[in-house]
Structure formats: C-alpha cells, structure tokens
Amino acid sequence: IIEQTLTPDATYSANPIQIISFIACIIWLTGIAAMLLYTIISYLQIYFKVKEAIPLKDNIFICDSVSSPFILGIVRPKIFLPSAMNEEDRKYVIAHEKAHIKRFDHIIKPLGYLLLSVHWFNPLMWVAYILLCRDIELACDEKVIKDLDTNEKADYTQALLACSIG
C-alpha cells in the first residue's frame, strides 16, 4: 500500500514525495531563518544598549542600561556589568564571568545555538540546549567556588542571587 501511494503516477508531472520534500524543506529553512533573525535582532539590541558603556579595567565595562552581567563578543569577549552593582558583588561576578571566558563558554554557547537553529524542529535539541546553558553556569560556579572559604562562598551566593533577582 505504501509503495502505491508514493509511486509516481505517469499522468502527473511531479512525484508527490518531491512536493512534500520541497514543502518540508521550505518550512525547515524558514525556521532556521527565523532563529538566526532573532539572534541578529537580539545582538543589535544589546550592542546599542552597551554602546555607551564605561571601561572599568581591561575587558570589563560598566553600563547603566543593563540589569544583569554578561559577556559580549566571541573573538574579544567583553564583560558588561550593571552600574548599580556594589563593589563586593562586583568582585564575585567578575570572577564568575572570567571563568566563562577561560572555559570558552562565549564560543560554546553560540555554537550550541547554531546547532539548535539547524535542528529547531527537534524537541530533544531544545532540551539539550537548555541543559547546556544550565551546565555552563553550574560549571562556572563550581570553578569559582572551589578556591573560596565558607564565608566567601556565602558572599558569592548572595552576589549571584542579587544578580538573578534584579
């Protein structure tokens, strides 16, 4: 029965499987384009937000228009911190963001997103990307915490909590 439904009919000019494949390909490419367009728009929004950032030291910048710290850039990554962050929290957040840079997370995460963009239709890829992002954060926390004493670990946790609450 399957052979009969997918077998081209001599009276038609195109095989039905070719039409289905073409439509599926258009949907797939549209999904990739939408994911990449979202990325470009998000990047441009962030780029214009941090355009007025003030350098603190090295590759660390203070910015009034951001609410949480992050890294921007792949070749020369820069750390952006909210201007409202206090000095004590800043020390721990900078250590966390530098751990991201040392682990090349600023390269790994976009590569993961690129894979997700190609396989956007696969629910397992969405789960894998979410878990990748979570594991990246936990690994950086672990890297920073391993050299801290008990009081510093509590301060580090408070600093991260302050960033996540906003």
Disulfide bonds with the S-S distance in Angstrom:
none
